[in-house]
Amino acid sequence: QVQLVESGGGLVQAGGSLRLSCVASGRSFGSYAMGWFRQVPGTERELIAAISWGAANTYYADSVKGRFTISRDNAKNTVYLQMNSLKPEDTAVYYCAAKPERIWSRVVAGIGDPTAFDYWGQGTQVTVSS
């Protein structure tokens, strides 16, 4: 079992930056692929970034590529999402998720399917004002 707790959300003006953090409990964090999803009310939860267990591989949705950076510190059981050049359309609840999978191709195969990740945080609101 893994418990995930996100922090770092808030209100920011367009063009600004935020860094989200997600701290995981448990001793197997280094074996998990991690992802950041976001969801706007009335829409499906969308995977926007993912990182492999050892940080060698990353994935970004086209909507955030070049603006967001996912990283992890396995010694601190923490995954981060640095968000730069924020736009009003980035407004959403952001969720951290974990998948007990070391093979990156299997993680990528699940992109587009939120159920492919097994553990979820409670979410943190990000609001970008214009």
Secondary structure as GFF3:
##gff-version 3
##sequence-region A 1 130
A	DSSP	beta_strand	4	7	.	.	.	ID=ss1
A	DSSP	beta_strand	10	13	.	.	.	ID=ss2
A	DSSP	beta_strand	18	24	.	.	.	ID=ss3
A	DSSP	three_ten_helix	29	31	.	.	.	ID=ss4
A	DSSP	beta_strand	33	39	.	.	.	ID=ss5
A	DSSP	beta_strand	46	51	.	.	.	ID=ss6
A	DSSP	beta_strand	58	60	.	.	.	ID=ss7
A	DSSP	beta_strand	68	73	.	.	.	ID=ss8
A	DSSP	three_ten_helix	74	76	.	.	.	ID=ss9
A	DSSP	beta_strand	78	83	.	.	.	ID=ss10
A	DSSP	three_ten_helix	88	90	.	.	.	ID=ss11
A	DSSP	beta_strand	92	99	.	.	.	ID=ss12
A	DSSP	alpha_helix	104	109	.	.	.	ID=ss13
A	DSSP	three_ten_helix	114	116	.	.	.	ID=ss14
A	DSSP	beta_strand	119	120	.	.	.	ID=ss15
A	DSSP	beta_strand	124	129	.	.	.	ID=ss16
###
